[in-house]
């Protein structure tokens, strides 16, 4: 769950922005059929199997619209859910339930989809030392939700943003004039507490990264034979990350190399949503 400070400073403004996107002036449909306040209840139901994630955000949507809304959950983030499962109930002004329905479900479906896909990929790494990482390939203004979902799905977060760590990619290296130059410049500029990671695409670049003293070497888009040769060159002198179009379909081929990390943008940019629905809305006394 998000702690209270993170919730108020970083999560609430994003949810409010999403609500403003969906309600620019009023909810015409709801106000047409429900001109006055009336208490109601609606069921939260899983429509397919998966890992549920984002319940706090789902609830927060309704709370920001009307603090008196009550949500009862019968599951928690990280639980496996099955098709047809009643996961919770939402009680409140029917107008609030209708206004918040789509935004709340958008968050919950998206976050649950990422958690589900991440869990499927992470399960393919069971039994080896390699950790699964996400990337910055996230939906704009949704990174905080998507990276949280990766953790719930048993993945791990890479750096959160550009201020969070030094990662020298191909264009940084090109701008600096080479791997050694880029690492030296980062050492001189970055705070001493920062590790320096460098992305390499050839064995010559691997050698340069080792000689420059990079803390982490990212092996990008290399075939299996080249990865094995790169590991021999590095020989424990740096932590090793593998990246480049890693998906659920091909990650198992990388488990025998012995790298420390495998990063996959697919965890956030290609995960399908988990189908979830709010059903059976009705007035209550």
N, C-alpha and C positions, 0 to 999 in steps of 0.2 A: 504493500500500500504506500501511497504518497504521504509523507509526514505533513502536519498541519501548515508549516511554513511554506513548503514546496507547493502544497495545494493552493494556498491563497495567493502566493506571488507568481507562480509559473503555470499552474494548471487552470485555475478559475478564469484568468483573462482569455485563454485560448477557447475554453468552453463557451464563454460569453460571446466571443467573436463568431463562433460557429452558430450560436443561437441567433445572433443578429443577421447572419447570412441567410438564415431560414425564415426569419420573421422581421422583415424590413419596416413594417408599420403595424400590422396586425395579422392574426391567423383568421382569414376571412371564412374558411370552411368551418372552423370550430365555432366562431362567433355566430355563424348562421344557425347552427343547430343547438347551441348551448349559450344562450344570451345571459344566463345567470349562473352563479356558482352552484354546483351540486356535487356531493361526495360520490366517489366511485372507486372501483378496483379493476385492475387489469393483471393478467398472468404473463410471466416471462417464461417462455418455452424454448427449449433447444429443438431445432429442426434437423440437426445432423450430429453425428458423434464428433467429439473434439475436446480441446482443452479450453476451459473458460478463462477469460482474462478481461479486466476492465470494469469490474462490478462497482468499484468506488467511483469511477468516472461516470458510469451509467447513472448511479444514484445522484451524483453531484449535479447533473443536468437538471433534474427535477427540483432539487433543493435550491438551485440558483433561481429557478422560476418561482418557486413557492417553498419557503423554508418549512412549512407545516406538512409537506408531503412525507409519507412514510414508506420505506421499502423494506420488505422482509426477504432475505436471501436464504435459500436452502443449500447453497453451494458456496465455495470460496474460490478465489483466484488460484489457478493451478490444478483444480479438480478436473478429472475426466468426466465429461457429460455424454449422455446418449440421446439419440433422437426421441423426441416426445417427452423428455424429462421436464417437470415443472421445477424451474430453478429459482423462482421468486415471485413475489406479488408486490404491486405498487398501489398504494392507497393515497387518495387526495382529490382535490378539485378536478373534475373531469376535464375542464378546460386546460389545466396544467398537464394532465396526462396526454392529452391529444397534441398540445403544442410541443411538448418535449420528446414525443415518441421517436420521431425519425432521427433527431440528433443523438439521442441516447443510444439507439440501436446502431447507428453508424459507428460510434466509438466502440461499442461492445463487439460488434461483428468484426470490425477491422482488427482490434486488439486480440480477440480470440483466434482469428485466422492466423495471425503472426505467431502466437503462442503455439498453436497446433502444428503449423508447418515447422517451426523451430524444434519442437519436441520430436517430430519425425526425423529431422536431420540429425539432431543430437543423439538419438538412439543408435544411429549408425556408427557413432564413435565410441560406443560403450566398450570398455575393455582395453582401450589404449590411452596414452597420456595426453593426447592432443585435445585442446580446448577449442570449442566452437565460438567464433566471434561474429558480431554484426559489423556494419560499416556505417558511413554517413550517407548512404543512398536511401534516404528516408523521404517521406512526404513533407514538403515545406510546412512548418508550424505544427507538425505532428510528431517530431522526433522524440519528445519526452514520453509520449504514449507508446510509440513503436519500440523504443529501446527497453522500456519497462516490460513490454510484452515478450521480447526476446528472453529476458531473465526468467520470466514466469514459465517459458517453454524450455527451460534448462540450458539456454545458451548464455553467452557472456558478452558484455559490452566492450567494444573497442573504444577509442576516444569519443567523447560526446560531441565536441565541436573543435574548431580550429584553435581555440585558446587552451585546449585540454592536453595537447601533447605535440611533439615534433615528429612529423612523418614526411620525409623528403621523397616526393614522387618524381616521375620522369620529367615533368616540366620544371620542378624546382632544380633538379640536377642539371637540366639543360640551361637554366638561367644562371646557375653558379659556375658552369663550365666543366662539370664532372662530379663523380661520386665523392672523391676525396675532398675536393674543394667545398662541396655542399656540406659534408659532415664537419669539416673544420670550421666553416662559417657558423653552423648551428652550435657547435661547442662554444664558440666565442660569444654568441649572442644569447642563447637560451639560458634560463636559470639552471644552476648546477643540479637541481633536483629532478630535472626532466631527462628521461631516457630519450635517446635519439634512434629513431627507426628510419631505415632507408629502403626504398623499393628498387629491386634490381630485376633485369630482364635477361641478362646474359651471364655466362660464367666469368668473363672478365670483370663485369660489374660486381659480381660476388667477391672476387679477389680484392677489388678496390675497397669494398665495404668492410671486409675483414681487416685489411691493412689500416684503414682509417679509424678503426675502433668503434664501429657502430654497435649500439647495444642490442638492437633487433634488426634482423635482415628479412625483408619480405620478398619471397620468391614469387614473381608475378608471371602467370601464363606460361609456365615451363612444362614440357612433357615429362613423363615419369623418369626416363633415363637421365635427363638434365637435372631434375630435382635430386636424384640420388648422388650425382656428381657434385652438386652444390653442397649437399650435406657433408661430403668428405672434405671439401675445401673449408667450410666453416668449422667443422671439427670441434664443436662445443664452445667456440670463442664468442658466440652471440646466440641469443634466442632466435628462433626461426618461425616465421609465419608464411603460410602459403595462401595465395589469393589468385583470382582470375576465373570468373564464370563457374564458381563452385555451386552446385545444386544438389538436391536430394538424389538425383539420378547418378551423379558421378563422384560424390564425396568418398564413397567406400574405397575407391581406387587409391586414395591418398593415405589410408590409415597405416600402411606398412613402412612409411618413410621415416617416421619418428620425429616429426616436427612438433613444436610446442603449440602452435596455433594454426587454425584454418579459418579464414574469414570469408563470409558469404554475403554479398549484397542481396541475394535472392531472399534472405530471411525477411527483409522488409519490403523490397520492391516487387516481389513476385508471389507473395503468399496470398492465396484466395481468402475471401472472408469466410467466417463460419456462420451458417444460416441460423439466425435466431429471430424470434418473433414475439411481439406483444399481442396477446389474444384475449378474447372473452371480456372485453370492457363492458361494465354494467354499473348502474347506480346502486348505491347501498344506503341504508338508513343510518 
